[in-house]
Amino acid sequence: MHKFIAPLLIASSFALTACPADDVDAKVNILVEDLTTNGMTITLTGDLGEGTLGFDAPVSDTPTNETLDLYLENAVSINIVSDATGTAASFGEMGVTYVEGTPAAPGEYTWALSADRDSATFTFFNETPGGVTLKNTVAYTAELAVANNPYVTDVPATSVAVNVN
């Protein structure tokens, strides 16, 4: 059975010290149509996997990159499912941990906002705490959702194909 630690199945509550939502110019949209048309691309390099979610405009300058990374961690949900087995995994499962910097052990992942603030990249150690990995020889589907937050428009659960390179 294959499952994948992915960006984002987190619907937990959280406390952050951030600027109020009314300081945000406007929420940006994840380019969901591109994802449903072209799939979500995950690139494997050594022990790491990486994927990017594009936005339709740069994110407001109000949040610091670190604050926005934490909002993404808590608002964006991606549940990766093996098409062959139906087994699923996500960042929200027990033993999976958000880290600052490069993930270096099973279950670790992080977010990074691009320099021009028009996309966010998730990077993960390609092994769950239970020892399963994402493989480029297996077909996967991701369920993407974005919960209420001040910076990115909500997205109801949406299925997209996963392209593993």
C-alpha positions in Angstrom: 0.0 0.0 0.0 1.3 3.4 -0.9 0.3 6.6 0.7 1.8 10.1 0.6 2.5 12.8 3.0 1.2 15.8 1.2 0.6 19.3 1.6 -2.1 19.8 3.7 -5.0 17.8 5.4 -5.3 20.1 8.3 -8.6 21.4 9.6 -7.5 22.0 13.1 -7.9 25.2 15.0 -4.8 27.3 15.7 -3.7 30.5 17.4 -1.4 32.9 15.5 -0.3 36.4 16.1 -1.1 37.9 12.8 -2.6 41.1 11.4 -6.4 41.2 11.3 -8.1 40.1 8.2 -9.4 43.6 7.5 -5.8 44.6 6.8 -5.7 42.3 3.8 -6.4 43.9 0.4 -8.2 40.9 -1.0 -8.0 37.1 -0.8 -6.2 35.3 -3.6 -7.5 32.2 -5.4 -5.6 28.9 -5.8 -5.6 28.1 -9.5 -8.0 25.2 -9.1 -8.9 25.0 -12.8 -5.3 24.5 -13.7 -5.0 21.7 -11.1 -8.2 20.0 -12.3 -7.1 20.2 -15.9 -3.4 19.4 -15.6 -3.1 17.7 -12.2 -0.9 18.4 -9.3 2.7 17.8 -10.0 4.9 16.3 -7.3 8.6 16.1 -7.9 10.8 13.6 -6.1 14.4 14.4 -5.5 16.3 12.0 -3.1 14.2 11.7 0.1 12.2 14.9 -0.6 9.1 15.6 -2.5 7.9 19.0 -3.6 4.7 20.5 -5.1 3.5 24.0 -5.7 0.1 25.6 -5.5 -0.2 28.7 -7.8 -2.4 31.7 -6.9 -4.2 34.0 -9.4 -2.4 37.1 -7.9 0.3 37.8 -5.3 -0.8 37.3 -1.7 -1.3 40.6 0.3 1.9 42.1 1.8 0.2 42.1 5.2 1.3 38.7 6.5 4.9 37.9 6.9 6.0 34.8 4.9 6.2 32.9 8.2 2.7 33.9 9.2 1.3 33.0 5.8 3.2 29.6 5.9 1.4 28.8 9.2 -2.0 29.8 7.8 -1.4 27.6 4.8 -0.4 24.8 7.1 -3.6 25.0 9.0 -6.0 26.0 6.2 -5.0 24.0 3.1 -5.8 20.3 3.0 -4.4 17.8 0.5 -5.2 14.2 1.0 -3.3 11.9 -1.3 -5.0 8.6 -2.2 -3.4 5.6 -4.0 -5.7 4.8 -7.0 -4.7 1.1 -6.7 -5.3 0.6 -3.0 -7.4 3.5 -1.8 -4.9 4.1 1.0 -4.7 7.8 1.9 -2.2 10.0 3.8 -1.9 13.7 4.6 0.0 16.2 6.6 -2.8 16.1 9.2 -2.2 12.5 10.3 -0.7 11.6 13.6 3.1 11.7 13.7 3.4 14.1 10.8 5.0 17.4 11.8 5.4 20.9 10.3 9.1 22.0 10.5 10.9 25.2 9.6 13.7 24.6 7.1 14.2 21.4 5.1 12.4 18.3 6.2 15.0 15.7 7.3 13.0 12.8 8.8 9.9 10.7 8.1 6.7 12.7 8.6 8.3 16.1 8.3 7.0 18.8 5.9 7.1 22.6 5.4 5.6 25.4 3.3 7.4 28.3 1.6 5.9 31.3 -0.2 7.6 32.2 -3.5 9.6 35.5 -3.6 6.9 37.1 -5.8 4.1 35.8 -3.4 2.1 34.2 -6.2 2.6 30.6 -5.2 3.3 28.4 -2.2 5.5 25.3 -2.3 5.2 22.4 0.1 8.2 20.2 0.7 8.0 16.9 2.5 10.2 14.0 3.5 8.9 11.2 1.3 8.2 8.7 4.0 5.4 8.5 6.5 6.2 7.7 10.2 4.9 4.2 9.2 7.4 3.8 6.4 5.3 4.2 3.3 6.4 6.5 0.4 5.1 8.1 -2.7 6.3 6.4 -5.9 6.4 7.6 -9.5 5.1 4.2 -10.7 1.8 4.4 -8.9 -1.3 6.5 -9.8 -2.6 8.9 -7.1 -5.5 11.3 -6.7 -5.5 14.3 -4.4 -8.4 15.9 -2.6 -7.6 19.5 -2.2 -9.5 21.9 0.1 -8.9 25.3 1.6 -10.6 26.2 4.9 -11.5 29.7 6.1 -8.5 31.9 6.5 -7.7 35.6 5.8 -5.5 35.2 2.8 -6.6 32.5 0.4 -10.2 32.0 -0.8 -11.9 28.9 0.5 -12.0 25.9 -1.8 -14.5 23.0 -1.3 -13.0 19.5 -1.6 -11.9 19.1 -5.1 -10.3 15.9 -6.7 -7.2 16.3 -8.9 -4.9 13.8 -10.5 -1.3 13.7 -9.1 1.6 13.6 -11.5 4.7 12.2 -9.8 8.1 12.9 -11.4 
